[in-house]
């Protein structure tokens, strides 16, 4: 009998995350979003980073690519260019997305490639026991900052907006239905979609707990916010620095041509289905 629920995206392998990990909520929201979009596992490719979130490759039934640390976005871009019919998602942690792989985020946003990037942002390298990342707040004590983090954290949403991303949103791992709606909107958007997901780490981040997040977040849609103004989106992206509040929802959405729609070689059949006959790689242009 065919499975007619989000469970069709399950594999036979059970998750191994810590009890209470925010990854469970993100995993459930992702599967629910794909199900509500009427997608089948063979229509989706997810490129995973190294880290706790990367283990989702074992638990989620779609096409999957397990990349090097910080490099989940380039394979996702390549997959979309190779087969434009695929729904392509990159799943990556804040350490990889905003540290080692920050250049990939910047340039993919600038190009406006039609992929969705879901960043599991717990402000730690948790798989390696909680070292500081680029989003760890100043003065935070971690194994690599025993006297407190001396560097200023980056603002990932502001970075993405300044880089030209056409869809920028923030979600919360433990608000599953709201997060599923954000992921659905990101996937349906034609262009580069960046969803930064606030995620508690119960093992190595004792400051930013589930209770703490719930005390500072609020939903933009409950305030009749319109996501069509870049300046207003930047103001929302910086709100935590101004008043200690974290808005969740779609901060910015703009319709514009995607990178791949402007490449004539991709105008017809997906590249992976085009014939190689008659192509001379040594011919002069």
Helices and strands as residue ranges (DSSP letters): G 6-9, H 22-36, G 41-43, E 44-48, G 53-55, H 56-59, E 63-66, H 72-82, E 87-93, H 94-95, I 96-100, H 102-111, E 116-121, E 124-125, E 131-132, H 156-163, E 167-172, H 176-188, E 193-198, H 210-216, E 217-219, G 220-223, H 230-237, H 239-243, E 246-253, G 260-262, G 264-266, G 271-273
